Amino acid sequence: MREGCALVTGGSRGIGAATARALAGEGWPVGVNYHSGEDAANEVVGEIEAAGGKAVALQGDVADPATPDALLSALKEHFGPVLVLVNNAGVAADALTPQIDDEAWAKVIDTNLSGAFRLIRRAISPMMRARFGRVINIASVVGLRGNPGQANYAASKAGLIAVTRTVAAEVARRKVTVNAVAPGFVSTDLTADLGDEAIKAVPLRRAGTPEEVAACVRFLASEEAAYVTGTTLTVDGGMTA
């Protein structure tokens, strides 16, 4: 295992929590970032430690421009430089386009896209110096195909995919890979209000699990994925087939 650690934003629940556990299982010390779910984040940390891993819960709103430096500096003190960055934190504020006001637009873009970009910008230089790095951005199939009522969310995830491709090309020579994972309908808090109609749109006729998405992140963070960069892996039960 390399000298360094992993950071998972939005790591207190759902895909983020499953990813934190998966990376810890691979031997990475993990920073479990949360915005408001302190108890849930501490529970994830406790699970990791009980399994013999290392983790720490770190509060921070990724939409705040000061958060990236605070998170990465704190983790460097705990475990060393962040060599695996998983941008998972995300919010939704759904409405049809005429009803999306500036506040709802900014909230989603600032968290899902700008927050991820600032973390990448801050984390990428130490990765290049180490000649090893993994950035995995949690996008969405909505960023690939669109979805009525989610213009802001779709724009943020499509932008995240574009950032993924661009940064991947910029840093490849330094042995840093940048990829995205685009989940479809996965059982999380964000999809709790979706009904049976959403399942009917999935060829596999079921929702995915956070652990299934985390398994893909775990692969992209591994040494075996060293030749995979600039791509988007869909985990959607066939929705985009």
Secondary structure, DSSP 8 states (H G I E B T S, - for coil): --S-EEEETTTTSHHHHHHHHHHHHTT--EEEEESS-HHHHHHHHHHHHHTT--EEEEE--TTSTTHHHHHHHHHHHHTSSEEEEEE-------B-GGG--HHHHHHHHIIIIIHHHHHHHHHHHHHHHHT-EEEEEE--THHHH--TTBHHHHHHHHHHHHHHHHHHHHHGGGTEEEEEEEE-SB-SGGGTT--HHHHHTSTTSS-B-HHHHHHHHHHHTSGGGTT--S-EEEESTTTT-
